[in-house]
Amino acid sequence: MDEEKMSLTDHLVELRSRSIISLLTLAVASAICFVFSEPILAYITRYVDNLVFLSPPEAFITSIKVSIFAGVLIALPMILTQFWLFVLPALKKKERLFFLLVIPVSFVLFYAGVAFGFYVVLPAAIRFLVSFGPAELMPMISLRHFVGFMLQMLIPFGLVFELPVVMSLLVRLQLMSVETLQRSRKYVLVLVFICAAIFTPPDIITQLLLAGPLIVLFEFSVLVARFVRPR
């Protein structure tokens, strides 16, 4: 159906159908992950020894949280694809080609951010934080707190790695210029460290490990914006 022939009701019906598809995909992916929650938990907790749970439902509730997060990672391509398919008819032909390129790039960047947070930042942050404990005390970290700490770290890393996509879109839609980005570099540096302090656990190592990639991503975004800006 052409965009100009679609009424508001048609748009709402399409939005509902695409939302249902996204939610069903997430539910199925989360359910499958819950079946395999035990090996998933064993894999993501490999950086910490002697994990405990402090209440009877803690392990069960934590398994649900981990299953939902893993389900989001699996269902993310379908969810974003449904979103792009909803907005695609409103775009011009050249804009559609640009957005079709953006979709797979956004997947790759989000997964790269989560992987960087899990394989690089998480073990470094745990070693740094646990090292502050007295030598005569053995750390006993609860499963719930570890998973909360991990999600608090991985989700921001996945989101901040989308910075090149967001900035490219702003430049492409002429909401921001490359020159403005270049002039704002010093303010961005300050904002990067503020965001790192807000969105990461309260230790300097984790904050630096987030701020470093953010600065690199910003410079890379400026470079990409030069090529995608309208001529």
BALOBA-1460 file (C-alpha; in Angstrom, 3 decimals):
// residues 231
<rec num="1" residu="m" x="0.000" y="0.000" z="0.000"/>
<rec num="2" residu="d" x="1.427" y="3.408" z="-0.937"/>
<rec num="3" residu="e" x="2.277" y="5.833" z="1.778"/>
<rec num="4" residu="e" x="-0.077" y="8.556" z="0.460"/>
<rec num="5" residu="k" x="-3.034" y="6.121" z="0.374"/>
<rec num="6" residu="m" x="-2.577" y="4.916" z="3.951"/>
<rec num="7" residu="s" x="-4.868" y="6.435" z="6.558"/>
<rec num="8" residu="l" x="-4.041" y="6.916" z="10.213"/>
<rec num="9" residu="t" x="-5.940" y="3.726" z="10.986"/>
<rec num="10" residu="d" x="-3.839" y="1.836" z="8.437"/>
<rec num="11" residu="h" x="-0.660" y="3.101" z="10.079"/>
<rec num="12" residu="l" x="-1.882" y="2.068" z="13.520"/>
<rec num="13" residu="v" x="-2.849" y="-1.386" z="12.262"/>
<rec num="14" residu="e" x="0.573" y="-1.827" z="10.675"/>
<rec num="15" residu="l" x="2.293" y="-0.597" z="13.846"/>
<rec num="16" residu="r" x="0.304" y="-3.073" z="15.918"/>
<rec num="17" residu="s" x="1.128" y="-5.987" z="13.631"/>
<rec num="18" residu="r" x="4.828" y="-5.175" z="13.578"/>
<rec num="19" residu="s" x="4.860" y="-4.722" z="17.365"/>
<rec num="20" residu="i" x="3.190" y="-8.118" z="17.796"/>
<rec num="21" residu="i" x="5.771" y="-9.752" z="15.523"/>
<rec num="22" residu="s" x="8.601" y="-8.145" z="17.519"/>
<rec num="23" residu="l" x="7.148" y="-9.176" z="20.886"/>
<rec num="24" residu="l" x="6.474" y="-12.730" z="19.727"/>
<rec num="25" residu="t" x="10.029" y="-13.009" z="18.419"/>
<rec num="26" residu="l" x="11.381" y="-11.745" z="21.736"/>
<rec num="27" residu="a" x="9.144" y="-14.123" z="23.708"/>
<rec num="28" residu="v" x="10.169" y="-17.173" z="21.673"/>
<rec num="29" residu="a" x="13.868" y="-16.255" z="21.813"/>
<rec num="30" residu="s" x="13.694" y="-15.672" z="25.583"/>
<rec num="31" residu="a" x="11.875" y="-18.977" z="26.116"/>
<rec num="32" residu="i" x="14.532" y="-20.863" z="24.161"/>
<rec num="33" residu="c" x="17.269" y="-19.123" z="26.140"/>
<rec num="34" residu="f" x="15.527" y="-20.032" z="29.407"/>
<rec num="35" residu="v" x="15.711" y="-23.716" z="28.437"/>
<rec num="36" residu="f" x="19.474" y="-23.280" z="28.103"/>
<rec num="37" residu="s" x="19.797" y="-20.836" z="31.010"/>
<rec num="38" residu="e" x="22.108" y="-23.124" z="33.000"/>
<rec num="39" residu="p" x="24.941" y="-23.243" z="30.391"/>
<rec num="40" residu="i" x="24.363" y="-19.558" z="29.646"/>
<rec num="41" residu="l" x="24.791" y="-18.671" z="33.318"/>
<rec num="42" residu="a" x="27.873" y="-20.896" z="33.534"/>
<rec num="43" residu="y" x="29.405" y="-19.052" z="30.571"/>
<rec num="44" residu="i" x="28.681" y="-15.479" z="31.655"/>
<rec num="45" residu="t" x="29.801" y="-16.094" z="35.266"/>
<rec num="46" residu="r" x="33.145" y="-17.628" z="34.327"/>
<rec num="47" residu="y" x="35.026" y="-14.531" z="35.486"/>
<rec num="48" residu="v" x="33.914" y="-14.985" z="39.108"/>
<rec num="49" residu="d" x="34.394" y="-17.938" z="41.435"/>
<rec num="50" residu="n" x="32.195" y="-18.973" z="44.347"/>
<rec num="51" residu="l" x="28.999" y="-17.233" z="43.292"/>
<rec num="52" residu="v" x="26.148" y="-17.689" z="45.775"/>
<rec num="53" residu="f" x="22.442" y="-16.904" z="45.921"/>
<rec num="54" residu="l" x="21.003" y="-15.427" z="49.090"/>
<rec num="55" residu="s" x="17.299" y="-16.249" z="48.769"/>
<rec num="56" residu="p" x="15.357" y="-19.238" z="47.371"/>
<rec num="57" residu="p" x="13.943" y="-17.451" z="44.271"/>
<rec num="58" residu="e" x="17.148" y="-15.553" z="43.450"/>
<rec num="59" residu="a" x="18.590" y="-18.125" z="41.035"/>
<rec num="60" residu="f" x="15.236" y="-18.534" z="39.264"/>
<rec num="61" residu="i" x="14.607" y="-14.792" z="38.873"/>
<rec num="62" residu="t" x="18.189" y="-14.204" z="37.712"/>
<rec num="63" residu="s" x="17.800" y="-16.963" z="35.121"/>
<rec num="64" residu="i" x="14.729" y="-15.165" z="33.785"/>
<rec num="65" residu="k" x="16.629" y="-11.858" z="33.561"/>
<rec num="66" residu="v" x="19.527" y="-13.463" z="31.729"/>
<rec num="67" residu="s" x="17.143" y="-15.291" z="29.384"/>
<rec num="68" residu="i" x="15.355" y="-12.057" z="28.496"/>
<rec num="69" residu="f" x="18.648" y="-10.259" z="27.851"/>
<rec num="70" residu="a" x="19.905" y="-13.111" z="25.681"/>
<rec num="71" residu="g" x="16.514" y="-13.163" z="23.943"/>
<rec num="72" residu="v" x="16.868" y="-9.460" z="23.157"/>
<rec num="73" residu="l" x="20.273" y="-10.099" z="21.577"/>
<rec num="74" residu="i" x="18.808" y="-12.866" z="19.435"/>
<rec num="75" residu="a" x="15.590" y="-11.034" z="18.522"/>
<rec num="76" residu="l" x="17.224" y="-7.644" z="17.931"/>
<rec num="77" residu="p" x="17.616" y="-8.081" z="14.142"/>
<rec num="78" residu="m" x="13.917" y="-8.882" z="13.785"/>
<rec num="79" residu="i" x="12.858" y="-6.049" z="16.116"/>
<rec num="80" residu="l" x="14.917" y="-3.423" z="14.297"/>
<rec num="81" residu="t" x="13.889" y="-4.794" z="10.911"/>
<rec num="82" residu="q" x="10.216" y="-4.396" z="11.839"/>
<rec num="83" residu="f" x="10.904" y="-0.835" z="12.955"/>
<rec num="84" residu="w" x="12.715" y="0.060" z="9.737"/>
<rec num="85" residu="l" x="9.991" y="-1.580" z="7.617"/>
<rec num="86" residu="f" x="7.442" y="0.602" z="9.398"/>
<rec num="87" residu="v" x="9.258" y="3.871" z="8.640"/>
<rec num="88" residu="l" x="10.626" y="2.874" z="5.227"/>
<rec num="89" residu="p" x="7.549" y="3.846" z="3.149"/>
<rec num="90" residu="a" x="7.875" y="7.429" z="4.394"/>
<rec num="91" residu="l" x="11.394" y="7.756" z="2.991"/>
<rec num="92" residu="k" x="12.550" y="8.812" z="-0.448"/>
<rec num="93" residu="k" x="14.373" y="6.391" z="-2.711"/>
<rec num="94" residu="k" x="17.875" y="7.658" z="-1.861"/>
<rec num="95" residu="e" x="17.017" y="7.701" z="1.838"/>
<rec num="96" residu="r" x="15.799" y="4.092" z="1.617"/>
<rec num="97" residu="l" x="19.136" y="2.957" z="0.196"/>
<rec num="98" residu="f" x="20.929" y="4.755" z="3.020"/>
<rec num="99" residu="f" x="18.706" y="3.201" z="5.693"/>
<rec num="100" residu="l" x="19.073" y="-0.267" z="4.188"/>
<rec num="101" residu="l" x="22.813" y="0.139" z="4.727"/>
<rec num="102" residu="v" x="22.304" y="1.468" z="8.250"/>
<rec num="103" residu="i" x="20.280" y="-1.557" z="9.426"/>
<rec num="104" residu="p" x="23.031" y="-4.233" z="9.242"/>
<rec num="105" residu="v" x="25.664" y="-1.754" z="10.429"/>
<rec num="106" residu="s" x="23.601" y="-0.962" z="13.530"/>
<rec num="107" residu="f" x="23.356" y="-4.692" z="14.328"/>
<rec num="108" residu="v" x="27.102" y="-5.184" z="14.006"/>
<rec num="109" residu="l" x="27.951" y="-2.140" z="16.131"/>
<rec num="110" residu="f" x="25.573" y="-3.112" z="18.941"/>
<rec num="111" residu="y" x="26.921" y="-6.662" z="19.096"/>
<rec num="112" residu="a" x="30.481" y="-5.314" z="18.938"/>
<rec num="113" residu="g" x="29.769" y="-3.050" z="21.914"/>
<rec num="114" residu="v" x="28.301" y="-5.900" z="23.972"/>
<rec num="115" residu="a" x="31.214" y="-8.178" z="23.059"/>
<rec num="116" residu="f" x="33.769" y="-5.488" z="23.944"/>
<rec num="117" residu="g" x="32.067" y="-4.923" z="27.290"/>
<rec num="118" residu="f" x="31.900" y="-8.650" z="28.093"/>
<rec num="119" residu="y" x="35.319" y="-9.852" z="26.930"/>
<rec num="120" residu="v" x="37.444" y="-6.767" z="27.679"/>
<rec num="121" residu="v" x="35.824" y="-4.443" z="30.203"/>
<rec num="122" residu="l" x="33.976" y="-6.877" z="32.477"/>
<rec num="123" residu="p" x="36.975" y="-9.048" z="33.502"/>
<rec num="124" residu="a" x="39.167" y="-5.951" z="33.955"/>
<rec num="125" residu="a" x="36.535" y="-4.256" z="36.117"/>
<rec num="126" residu="i" x="36.031" y="-7.364" z="38.263"/>
<rec num="127" residu="r" x="39.774" y="-7.814" z="38.845"/>
<rec num="128" residu="f" x="40.123" y="-4.149" z="39.741"/>
<rec num="129" residu="l" x="37.185" y="-4.049" z="42.153"/>
<rec num="130" residu="v" x="37.861" y="-7.387" z="43.862"/>
<rec num="131" residu="s" x="41.516" y="-6.437" z="44.414"/>
<rec num="132" residu="f" x="40.417" y="-3.785" z="46.926"/>
<rec num="133" residu="g" x="39.222" y="-6.431" z="49.374"/>
<rec num="134" residu="p" x="41.511" y="-7.377" z="52.275"/>
<rec num="135" residu="a" x="43.666" y="-10.433" z="51.627"/>
<rec num="136" residu="e" x="42.197" y="-12.354" z="54.580"/>
<rec num="137" residu="l" x="38.645" y="-12.016" z="53.208"/>
<rec num="138" residu="m" x="37.262" y="-14.176" z="50.419"/>
<rec num="139" residu="p" x="34.803" y="-12.434" z="48.080"/>
<rec num="140" residu="m" x="31.350" y="-14.026" z="48.022"/>
<rec num="141" residu="i" x="29.364" y="-12.327" z="45.266"/>
<rec num="142" residu="s" x="25.696" y="-13.138" z="44.872"/>
<rec num="143" residu="l" x="24.404" y="-14.245" z="41.486"/>
<rec num="144" residu="r" x="21.842" y="-11.447" z="41.385"/>
<rec num="145" residu="h" x="24.390" y="-8.713" z="42.050"/>
<rec num="146" residu="f" x="26.850" y="-10.070" z="39.503"/>
<rec num="147" residu="v" x="24.243" y="-10.289" z="36.743"/>
<rec num="148" residu="g" x="22.987" y="-6.795" z="37.614"/>
<rec num="149" residu="f" x="26.556" y="-5.486" z="37.485"/>
<rec num="150" residu="m" x="27.118" y="-7.193" z="34.122"/>
<rec num="151" residu="l" x="23.914" y="-5.873" z="32.524"/>
<rec num="152" residu="q" x="24.620" y="-2.402" z="33.864"/>
<rec num="153" residu="m" x="27.849" y="-2.548" z="31.901"/>
<rec num="154" residu="l" x="26.951" y="-4.400" z="28.700"/>
<rec num="155" residu="i" x="23.811" y="-2.477" z="27.763"/>
<rec num="156" residu="p" x="25.518" y="0.962" z="27.792"/>
<rec num="157" residu="f" x="28.426" y="-0.432" z="25.761"/>
<rec num="158" residu="g" x="26.026" y="-1.794" z="23.158"/>
<rec num="159" residu="l" x="24.213" y="1.539" z="22.947"/>
<rec num="160" residu="v" x="27.262" y="3.793" z="22.794"/>
<rec num="161" residu="f" x="28.721" y="1.767" z="19.937"/>
<rec num="162" residu="e" x="25.716" y="3.003" z="17.915"/>
<rec num="163" residu="l" x="27.196" y="6.515" z="18.000"/>
<rec num="164" residu="p" x="28.451" y="6.441" z="14.368"/>
<rec num="165" residu="v" x="24.983" y="5.413" z="13.153"/>
<rec num="166" residu="v" x="23.200" y="8.110" z="15.183"/>
<rec num="167" residu="m" x="25.566" y="10.876" z="14.119"/>
<rec num="168" residu="s" x="25.487" y="9.775" z="10.486"/>
<rec num="169" residu="l" x="21.687" y="9.917" z="10.546"/>
<rec num="170" residu="l" x="21.725" y="13.407" z="12.049"/>
<rec num="171" residu="v" x="24.128" y="14.629" z="9.382"/>
<rec num="172" residu="r" x="22.258" y="12.847" z="6.587"/>
<rec num="173" residu="l" x="18.949" y="14.400" z="7.692"/>
<rec num="174" residu="q" x="20.690" y="17.799" z="7.907"/>
<rec num="175" residu="l" x="19.944" y="18.130" z="11.610"/>
<rec num="176" residu="m" x="23.664" y="18.531" z="12.275"/>
<rec num="177" residu="s" x="26.686" y="19.460" z="10.178"/>
<rec num="178" residu="v" x="30.194" y="18.031" z="10.093"/>
<rec num="179" residu="e" x="31.556" y="21.469" z="10.944"/>
<rec num="180" residu="t" x="29.398" y="21.574" z="14.071"/>
<rec num="181" residu="l" x="30.757" y="18.187" z="15.140"/>
<rec num="182" residu="q" x="34.320" y="19.360" z="14.689"/>
<rec num="183" residu="r" x="33.742" y="22.562" z="16.653"/>
<rec num="184" residu="s" x="32.068" y="20.584" z="19.453"/>
<rec num="185" residu="r" x="35.001" y="18.211" z="19.984"/>
<rec num="186" residu="k" x="36.146" y="19.679" z="23.316"/>
<rec num="187" residu="y" x="32.597" y="19.692" z="24.699"/>
<rec num="188" residu="v" x="32.123" y="16.116" z="23.559"/>
<rec num="189" residu="l" x="35.211" y="15.039" z="25.500"/>
<rec num="190" residu="v" x="33.755" y="16.471" z="28.699"/>
<rec num="191" residu="l" x="30.358" y="14.895" z="27.963"/>
<rec num="192" residu="v" x="32.001" y="11.519" z="27.289"/>
<rec num="193" residu="f" x="33.543" y="11.356" z="30.744"/>
<rec num="194" residu="i" x="30.293" y="12.511" z="32.360"/>
<rec num="195" residu="c" x="28.363" y="9.759" z="30.546"/>
<rec num="196" residu="a" x="31.029" y="7.206" z="31.474"/>
<rec num="197" residu="a" x="30.642" y="8.160" z="35.131"/>
<rec num="198" residu="i" x="26.827" y="7.899" z="34.966"/>
<rec num="199" residu="f" x="26.343" y="4.731" z="32.928"/>
<rec num="200" residu="t" x="29.082" y="2.498" z="34.325"/>
<rec num="201" residu="p" x="29.812" y="1.051" z="37.776"/>
<rec num="202" residu="p" x="31.601" y="3.498" z="40.079"/>
<rec num="203" residu="d" x="35.232" y="2.654" z="39.374"/>
<rec num="204" residu="i" x="37.773" y="4.582" z="37.318"/>
<rec num="205" residu="i" x="38.925" y="1.594" z="35.248"/>
<rec num="206" residu="t" x="35.467" y="0.838" z="33.859"/>
<rec num="207" residu="q" x="34.833" y="4.512" z="33.203"/>
<rec num="208" residu="l" x="38.096" y="4.879" z="31.275"/>
<rec num="209" residu="l" x="37.361" y="1.700" z="29.311"/>
<rec num="210" residu="l" x="34.053" y="3.220" z="28.252"/>
<rec num="211" residu="a" x="35.364" y="6.743" z="27.645"/>
<rec num="212" residu="g" x="38.222" y="5.523" z="25.418"/>
<rec num="213" residu="p" x="36.010" y="3.743" z="22.843"/>
<rec num="214" residu="l" x="33.558" y="6.658" z="22.958"/>
<rec num="215" residu="i" x="36.269" y="9.104" z="21.920"/>
<rec num="216" residu="v" x="37.405" y="6.772" z="19.135"/>
<rec num="217" residu="l" x="33.810" y="6.284" z="18.001"/>
<rec num="218" residu="f" x="33.241" y="10.036" z="17.935"/>
<rec num="219" residu="e" x="36.272" y="10.622" z="15.718"/>
<rec num="220" residu="f" x="35.186" y="7.730" z="13.490"/>
<rec num="221" residu="s" x="31.677" y="9.209" z="13.341"/>
<rec num="222" residu="v" x="33.044" y="12.544" z="12.129"/>
<rec num="223" residu="l" x="34.950" y="10.705" z="9.413"/>
<rec num="224" residu="v" x="31.868" y="8.752" z="8.321"/>
<rec num="225" residu="a" x="29.706" y="11.882" z="8.414"/>
<rec num="226" residu="r" x="31.946" y="13.462" z="5.773"/>
<rec num="227" residu="f" x="30.933" y="10.751" z="3.305"/>
<rec num="228" residu="v" x="27.210" y="10.549" z="4.090"/>
<rec num="229" residu="r" x="26.372" y="14.262" z="4.251"/>
<rec num="230" residu="p" x="24.108" y="15.494" z="1.449"/>
<rec num="231" residu="r" x="25.949" y="17.041" z="-1.481"/>
